[in-house]
């Protein structure tokens, strides 16, 4: 990994059925959303057939100020994500988030983080190729 946070040798790995992807983690610093990634159901290993019934997955890391995450797809659809606690001291983030989106093919959108009062904290763009 290079650039800001290069000293952090961690990756967030996602495994769903035959799909596996990893995302280099950048330090959060003062941000509320960190590394964000997406993988379509067609992103299977060469020797494995794509699984059409699997969702597009969007995932990343968030600070402890984030109470809710939303994915706003450029076609107008909106999805609520799930937040998962990260064990303290393991990486520079308190939470990971995951969206399982029923979208086939390429997808472009924005992950939006909200605090417990419903105030928007940060936005981060995301794109899946497929």
N, C-alpha and C positions, 0 to 999 in steps of 0.2 A: 504494500500500500504506500502511496506517496501523498504529499501535500499535508494540510492540517490534520493532526491526529495520527500521523504516520507511525508514531511510537506505540500505538495501540495495536497489538498483534492479534486481535480477535475478529471473528466473523460470526454472523448470525446465519444458521443453516436452516433451511426449510425442506422437509421431505413430506410429500403427499403422493401416495401411490407410487407410480414409477417416476415421478418428477422430483428432482433434487436441485437445489440452487443454494449458493452461498452469497452473502453480502458483506463486503468489508465494512467494518464499523468505524465511523469517524467519531471523535469526541464530541459530546453535546456542548460542552462549555456553558454559555448562558442561553443556548437555544432550548426549545421545548420539543422539537422534532429533530431527530438525527438522520442517520442513513435510512433510505427508503428504497425498496426494490419491488419488482413485479415479475411474475413468470406465468405465461399462458399454458393451458393444458397440452399444447403441442410441443412443449419443451422437454421431450423425453429423450433418454439416451438413444443413440443411433440404432442399437439392436432391439429397441422396444417400440412397439406401435403406439402412436398417440392415443390417449384415452379421452374421447370426445365428451364423456359425461363428467369430467373433472372441471372444477372452476378455475378461473384465473386467480392467482394468489397475489396479494399485495401485503407487504410486511415491512417492519422497521422498528426503530426504538424511539422512546419518548421519556421526558422528564417526569418527576413525581407531581408536577403541577397540572399535568394533563388528566382530565377526568373522563373525556370522551373523544373519540376520533371518528371522522366522517370521510368517506371517499366520494368525491364529486367527479363523475365521469364526464368527459366532454360532450357525450351525447345527451346529457341532461339527467341521467340516472344518479341516484344518491344511495349510498350504503353505509350502515353503521358497522364499525369494527369492534373487535374484542381487544381488551388490554390484559396483559399477563405480567405479573410481578417478576422481576429479575432478582436473583439472590444478591443481597448487598455485598459490595466489594468485588463482584465478578467483572463488571464492565462499567463504563462511565454513563450509565443510564439506569433508571429505576424500573422501567417498563418496556415490554415489547408489545407491538400491536399486530393484528392479523385481520385481513379482509378475505373472504372467499366469495368471489364475484362471478355470477353466472354470465360471463362474457366470453365468447369465442373469438379468436383472432386478436389482432392488435387492439390495445386499449390505451388511451391517454386520459389522465385526470389529475386531480389535486387532492392530497390528504390534508385535512383541516383538523387542527387540535383545538379543543375547548377546555376551559377550566371548569371547576365545580359550579360556578355561577352562570355558565353558558356563554361566557365571553370568549371570543376567538383569540387564541394565543399565537398561532403560526400556521402558515400554509407551506406545502412542499409539493412540487410537481412530481408525477410518476408516469412511466410509460412501460408497457409490456410489448415486446415485439412478437409476432407470431403469425 
